[in-house]
Amino acid sequence: MNKLKAGFATLNSSPPLGIYIEGYYVPRQAKGVLDDLHVSAVAEAMTICAKEILETLKS
């Protein structure tokens, strides 16, 4: 029997307030958040039972 495993995750990855923002001529710090940054991931895996592998090898 084949087994399908799946997973889903999401994470808020907004940097903390007060962190220094790179790339500006003068040092700047983050003072607020306009929109949160979110990261999402989906993972899947298909597994085959050992019994099916043995049956396939016998034929």
C-alpha positions in Angstrom: 0.0 0.0 0.0 1.3 3.4 -0.9 1.2 6.1 1.8 1.1 9.8 1.1 2.4 12.1 3.8 1.9 15.8 3.5 2.6 18.8 5.7 2.0 22.6 5.6 3.4 25.3 7.7 3.3 29.1 7.8 5.4 31.5 9.9 5.4 35.2 10.5 9.0 36.3 9.7 8.8 40.0 10.3 12.0 41.4 11.7 11.9 42.8 15.3 11.4 46.5 15.9 14.6 48.5 16.4 16.6 46.4 14.0 19.0 48.4 11.8 18.0 48.6 8.1 20.9 48.0 5.8 21.5 49.9 2.5 20.9 53.5 3.5 23.6 56.2 3.7 22.7 57.1 7.3 21.9 54.4 10.0 18.1 53.7 10.2 16.1 51.6 12.6 12.8 49.9 12.0 10.2 51.9 13.9 7.1 50.0 12.8 5.5 47.3 10.6 3.3 48.2 7.6 2.7 44.6 6.5 3.8 41.4 8.2 6.1 39.1 6.2 4.9 35.5 6.0 6.6 32.4 4.8 4.7 29.3 3.8 5.9 25.8 2.9 4.3 22.6 1.7 6.1 19.2 1.8 5.0 15.8 0.6 6.4 12.3 0.6 5.2 9.1 -1.0 6.3 5.9 0.7 5.8 2.4 -0.6 5.4 -0.6 1.7 8.1 -3.2 1.8 5.6 -5.9 0.8 4.9 -4.1 -2.5 8.6 -3.8 -3.2 9.1 -7.5 -2.6 6.2 -8.4 -4.8 7.5 -6.2 -7.6 11.0 -7.8 -7.3 9.5 -11.3 -7.5 7.7 -10.7 -10.8 
